[in-house]
Amino acid sequence: MSENTLKPQVNKLLAALPASDYERLIPHLKLVPLSTRQVLYEPGEPITHVYFPQHAVISIVTSMKDGSTVEVGIVSNEGMVGIPVILGGKTTTTKAFVQVAGAGMQMDADVLRTEFKRGGAIQYLLLRYLRAIYTELTQSCACNRLHTLEERLARWLLTVSDRLESEEFPLTQEFIAQMLGVRRSGVTVAASSLSRAGMIRYQRGQINILNREDLEATSCECYRVIQNEYSRLLGNQPRCDR
């Protein structure tokens, strides 16, 4: 077994593929390090590679003319970075960069396009993943409009924790503010409230979730809606009639 095939099960999309499909992909997969703030693609630039993260978190963000940014997607070991390449496009209006360092499987974008057009398990699995992303996007739009910053922060921290499969991870308040599209002062107030309630500990750019049950209770219903949909669509080997 080559270095590139190490622990494919760490990425849940790759792990869900039948053995024959995964074996066909092995020559095209390369295990690469993903460092903090590394840019995987920029708006308007060709997407040359796609990534199946392992223990890393990737933010998909939209930027405005004034330099402000807001996170519109988050990808880790449940998914893939570079979805536009299977939707008929080579570029996108968003930027993808590494939020939490780790590693991932890299694949040439043209190879994935070819595999997707073959149909079969790879196409079916990626279409289910798109359905999960659609749920996350639509639910997040409602969440950003209707729910408090404290609820949204709780949901976001739980999501990052789930994707990393860890209760401890590095994040600064400035970075969280950029991802949520709010002022840093608002994040400070919300994070302090969660900290005083004993749900999290925040110090020196490190987040520790201390009471997950209470944090879930504080989060809005959007967290559970999104998690349930990911679990329904991607939690097990799918049936074609599901």
C-alpha positions as CSV (number, residue, x, y, z in Angstrom):
1,M,0.0,0.0,0.0
2,S,1.4,3.4,-1.0
3,E,1.7,6.4,1.2
4,N,-1.2,8.0,-0.6
5,T,-3.7,5.3,0.6
6,L,-3.1,5.9,4.3
7,K,-6.3,6.0,6.2
8,P,-8.8,6.8,3.5
9,Q,-11.6,6.2,6.0
10,V,-10.6,9.4,7.8
11,N,-12.6,11.2,5.0
12,K,-16.2,10.0,5.2
13,L,-16.9,10.5,1.5
14,L,-14.0,8.3,0.5
15,A,-14.9,5.8,3.2
16,A,-18.4,5.5,1.8
17,L,-17.3,4.5,-1.7
18,P,-17.4,0.8,-2.7
19,A,-13.9,-0.8,-2.6
20,S,-13.7,-1.1,-6.4
21,D,-14.4,2.6,-6.9
22,Y,-11.9,3.7,-4.2
23,E,-9.3,1.4,-5.7
24,R,-9.8,3.1,-9.1
25,L,-9.2,6.5,-7.4
26,I,-6.0,5.5,-5.5
27,P,-3.5,6.4,-8.3
28,H,-5.1,9.9,-8.5
29,L,-5.1,10.7,-4.7
30,K,-2.3,12.4,-3.0
31,L,-2.0,12.9,0.8
32,V,-1.0,16.5,1.4
33,P,-0.6,18.8,4.4
34,L,-3.0,21.6,4.8
35,S,-1.6,24.6,6.8
36,T,-3.5,27.3,8.5
37,R,-4.6,30.1,6.2
38,Q,-3.5,28.2,3.1
39,V,-5.6,29.2,0.2
40,L,-7.0,26.3,-1.9
41,Y,-8.7,28.5,-4.5
42,E,-9.5,32.1,-5.1
43,P,-12.6,33.7,-6.6
44,G,-12.5,33.8,-10.4
45,E,-9.4,31.5,-10.6
46,P,-9.5,28.0,-12.1
47,I,-10.0,25.3,-9.6
48,T,-7.2,22.9,-10.5
49,H,-7.5,20.5,-7.6
50,V,-10.2,19.2,-5.2
51,Y,-9.6,18.1,-1.6
52,F,-11.0,15.5,0.7
53,P,-10.0,16.8,4.1
54,Q,-9.0,14.5,6.9
55,H,-8.3,16.3,10.2
56,A,-8.5,19.8,8.8
57,V,-11.3,22.4,8.5
58,I,-11.8,24.4,5.4
59,S,-13.8,27.7,5.3
60,I,-15.6,28.7,2.1
61,V,-16.1,32.5,2.3
62,T,-17.6,35.3,0.3
63,S,-15.8,38.7,0.3
64,M,-17.2,42.2,-0.4
65,K,-15.6,45.2,-2.0
66,D,-14.9,46.8,1.4
67,G,-12.9,43.7,2.4
68,S,-15.4,42.2,4.8
69,T,-15.9,38.5,4.6
70,V,-18.5,36.0,5.8
71,E,-18.3,32.2,5.9
72,V,-20.9,30.5,3.6
73,G,-19.6,27.0,4.1
74,I,-17.4,24.8,6.2
75,V,-15.9,21.5,5.1
76,S,-13.9,18.8,6.9
77,N,-13.8,15.1,6.9
78,E,-17.5,14.8,6.0
79,G,-17.0,16.2,2.6
80,M,-15.0,17.7,-0.3
81,V,-13.6,21.1,-1.3
82,G,-14.1,22.1,-4.9
83,I,-17.8,21.2,-5.5
84,P,-18.1,23.7,-8.4
85,V,-16.1,21.4,-10.7
86,I,-18.9,18.8,-10.8
87,L,-21.5,21.5,-11.4
88,G,-20.1,22.4,-14.9
89,G,-17.8,25.2,-13.8
90,K,-14.1,25.7,-13.5
91,T,-14.2,28.9,-11.3
92,T,-16.4,30.2,-8.5
93,T,-17.1,33.5,-6.7
94,T,-16.0,32.2,-3.3
95,K,-12.6,31.6,-1.7
96,A,-11.6,28.4,0.1
97,F,-8.8,28.4,2.7
98,V,-7.7,26.3,5.7
99,Q,-9.2,27.3,9.0
100,V,-7.7,24.5,11.1
101,A,-4.6,22.8,9.9
102,G,-4.4,19.1,9.1
103,A,-4.2,17.0,6.0
104,G,-6.3,15.9,3.1
105,M,-6.4,13.8,-0.1
106,Q,-5.8,16.0,-3.2
107,M,-7.1,15.1,-6.6
108,D,-6.8,16.7,-10.0
109,A,-10.1,18.5,-10.8
110,D,-10.3,17.0,-14.3
111,V,-10.0,13.5,-12.9
112,L,-13.0,14.1,-10.6
113,R,-15.0,15.5,-13.5
114,T,-14.4,12.4,-15.5
115,E,-15.2,10.1,-12.6
116,F,-18.4,12.1,-11.9
117,K,-19.5,11.7,-15.6
118,R,-19.1,8.0,-15.3
119,G,-22.1,7.9,-13.0
120,G,-22.4,5.1,-10.5
121,A,-21.5,5.2,-6.9
122,I,-19.2,8.3,-7.0
123,Q,-21.8,10.4,-8.8
124,Y,-24.6,9.2,-6.5
125,L,-22.6,9.9,-3.3
126,L,-21.5,13.4,-4.4
127,L,-25.1,14.3,-5.3
128,R,-26.2,13.2,-1.8
129,Y,-23.4,15.4,-0.4
130,L,-24.8,18.3,-2.5
131,R,-28.2,17.7,-1.0
132,A,-26.7,18.0,2.5
133,I,-24.9,21.2,1.5
134,Y,-28.1,22.7,0.2
135,T,-29.8,22.0,3.5
136,E,-26.9,23.6,5.4
137,L,-26.9,26.7,3.2
138,T,-30.7,27.3,3.3
139,Q,-30.9,26.7,7.1
140,S,-27.9,29.0,7.7
141,C,-29.6,31.8,5.7
142,A,-32.6,31.6,8.0
143,C,-30.4,31.2,11.1
144,N,-28.4,34.3,10.3
145,R,-31.5,36.4,9.9
146,L,-33.6,35.0,12.8
147,H,-31.3,33.8,15.6
148,T,-29.2,35.6,18.2
149,L,-25.4,35.8,17.9
150,E,-25.0,33.6,21.0
151,E,-27.2,30.9,19.4
152,R,-25.3,31.2,16.2
153,L,-21.9,31.0,17.9
154,A,-22.9,27.9,19.9
155,R,-24.0,26.3,16.6
156,W,-20.8,27.2,14.8
157,L,-18.6,25.9,17.7
158,L,-20.5,22.6,17.7
159,T,-20.2,22.3,14.0
160,V,-16.4,22.8,14.1
161,S,-16.1,20.4,17.0
162,D,-18.1,17.7,15.0
163,R,-16.0,18.1,11.9
164,L,-12.7,17.9,13.8
165,E,-14.1,15.2,16.2
166,S,-12.5,17.1,19.0
167,E,-13.7,19.3,21.9
168,E,-10.6,21.4,21.7
169,F,-9.4,23.5,18.7
170,P,-7.6,26.7,17.9
171,L,-9.7,29.7,17.0
172,T,-9.3,33.4,17.6
173,Q,-12.2,35.8,18.3
174,E,-11.2,37.9,15.4
175,F,-11.4,34.9,13.1
176,I,-14.8,33.8,14.5
177,A,-16.1,37.3,13.9
178,Q,-15.0,37.2,10.3
179,M,-16.6,33.8,9.7
180,L,-19.9,34.9,11.3
181,G,-19.9,38.3,9.6
182,V,-20.2,40.3,12.8
183,R,-18.0,42.6,14.9
184,R,-15.4,41.2,17.1
185,S,-17.0,43.0,20.1
186,G,-20.1,41.0,19.5
187,V,-18.2,37.7,19.5
188,T,-16.5,38.8,22.7
189,V,-19.8,39.3,24.5
190,A,-21.3,36.1,23.2
191,A,-18.2,34.0,24.0
192,S,-18.0,35.5,27.5
193,S,-21.6,34.5,28.1
194,L,-20.9,30.9,27.1
195,S,-17.8,30.9,29.2
196,R,-19.5,32.3,32.3
197,A,-22.1,29.6,32.0
198,G,-19.4,26.9,32.0
199,M,-20.0,25.7,28.4
200,I,-16.7,26.7,27.0
201,R,-13.2,27.9,28.0
202,Y,-11.5,30.4,25.7
203,Q,-7.9,31.4,26.2
204,R,-4.9,32.2,24.0
205,G,-6.8,31.4,20.8
206,Q,-7.8,28.0,22.0
207,I,-11.5,26.9,22.4
208,N,-12.4,24.1,24.8
209,I,-16.0,22.8,24.9
210,L,-16.6,22.0,28.6
211,N,-20.3,21.2,28.6
212,R,-21.6,20.0,25.2
213,E,-25.1,19.2,26.4
214,D,-25.6,22.8,27.6
215,L,-24.0,24.2,24.5
216,E,-26.4,22.2,22.3
217,A,-29.3,23.5,24.4
218,T,-28.1,27.0,23.9
219,S,-27.7,26.6,20.1
220,C,-30.6,27.2,17.8
221,E,-32.5,24.3,16.2
222,C,-30.5,24.8,13.1
223,Y,-27.6,22.8,14.5
224,R,-29.7,19.7,14.9
225,V,-31.6,20.1,11.6
226,I,-28.3,20.3,9.7
227,Q,-26.6,17.4,11.6
228,N,-29.7,15.2,11.1
229,E,-29.6,15.8,7.4
230,Y,-25.9,15.0,7.1
231,S,-26.5,11.8,9.1
232,R,-29.5,10.8,7.0
233,L,-27.8,11.4,3.7
234,L,-24.2,10.4,4.4
235,G,-24.2,8.5,7.7
236,N,-24.5,5.0,6.1
237,Q,-24.0,3.4,2.8
238,P,-27.0,4.9,0.8
239,R,-29.8,3.0,-0.8
240,C,-30.7,4.3,-4.3
241,D,-34.4,4.5,-3.5
242,R,-33.9,6.4,-0.2
